[in-house]
Amino acid sequence: MRLHLDKIGSVTRNLRPGPSVTLTSDIRVEAGSVLAGRILGEKSTYNQLEDLHGRFTRLHSGDVILGALGHRNALQGYEGVVPDKVAVGDRVHLLNLGGVLGHCTSHNPDVGAPFEVEVLGQLLVFPNFGSRAGQPASIQMGALPTGDGLPTCPVVYVAGTCMNAGKTYAACALVRRFAQAGLKVGGAKLTGVSLMRDVLAMKDYGAAAVADFTDAGVVTTDANSATTAARAVFAALMRQGVDVIVAETGDGILGEYGVQSIFADPELRALGAAFLLCANDPVGVVGGVEELHTRYGISVDVVTGPATDNGVGVRFVAQATGLPGHNARNQPGALAEHVLGLLKQRVLNFSLVMDTQ
């Protein structure tokens, strides 16, 4: 079956699909399978799709889209799973702005019920030139190779207590200052549900190279996939010759996207030359600092996020933890300068690298 697509979700970008596609009714029900579907109904909230270029477009009833099966566990969004079975004509849900499709099991009232999507078929790709034998498409096709080595450059980890804790604000502040210092910066998103927005923001702020878990063939990370994807992302950035990597971990340190498995990995944890904690409130500050130290032996270097939005929060951070608090929105320069100073102190020859840029 040939079909014209109205919109293509960014989750499918590893395949570089075009607007005209061939579908099969024989659907492989597994995370990463690329499906076409028709949007049913209208929504006034959470009604956009991020395309292959990172641009957000409004969805309307009847739009034919391309997405990929996956799960989601978002406290401030949708919870959803990969269905046990999917056939042409079935209805699934659009679980995120990147085009992740699945069965919604619960949702946050702020985003409303998700779009229903009528399944039209699975995308076929034709990797062998001249052959009419198509293969059912998955985002694992065209993905980054498994990482064959760990970075030799410093990594700055940016973790948070929850989604919307200011992690991307902080990561972008670091990227901008590091780039201004003459460093070739790599921007990474290690965990979460597929969306290009955060790494594209790092690119806008001066990252020379960016990569995330979707590039590694993962729709939504979990405890089983996060470390493998992180290694692939780090290896890809190192192949592009970066001097430092700013690595954001999506969701929170107690969430279900595999952040814990990354910090529990001794090799990945040891890459961290600095650790930032983004917290929403005072309880998150104290709990996050304690959790990282007790469970993983990680000493947080600086606290940022909404908990530092004014002087009240900054004073609390200092009094409760003894750590500096720098807000990424109000004081991006101070935050980044503090972390840059830590790298100069801790990383052998780091100042020399900067001087030679």
Buried (B, 14 or more C-beta within 10 A) or exposed (E): EEBEBBBBBBBBBBBEBEEEBBBBEEBBBEBBBBBBBBBBEEBEEBBBBBBBEBEEBEBEEEBBBBBBBBBBBBEEBBBBBBBEEBEBEBBBBBBBBBBBBBBBEEBEEEBBBBBBBBBBBBBBBEEEEEEEEBBBBBBBBBBBEEBEEBBEBBBBBBBBBBBBBBBBBBBBBBBBBBBEBEBBBBBBBBBBBBBBBBBBBBBBBBBBBBBBBBBBBBBBBBBEBBBBBBBBBBBBBBBEEBBBBBBBBBBBBEBBBBBBBBBBBEEBBEBBBBBBBBBBBBEBBBBBBEBBEEEBEBEBBBBBBBBBBEEEBBEBBEEBBEBBBBBBBEBBEBBBBBBBEBBEEEBEEBEEBBEEE
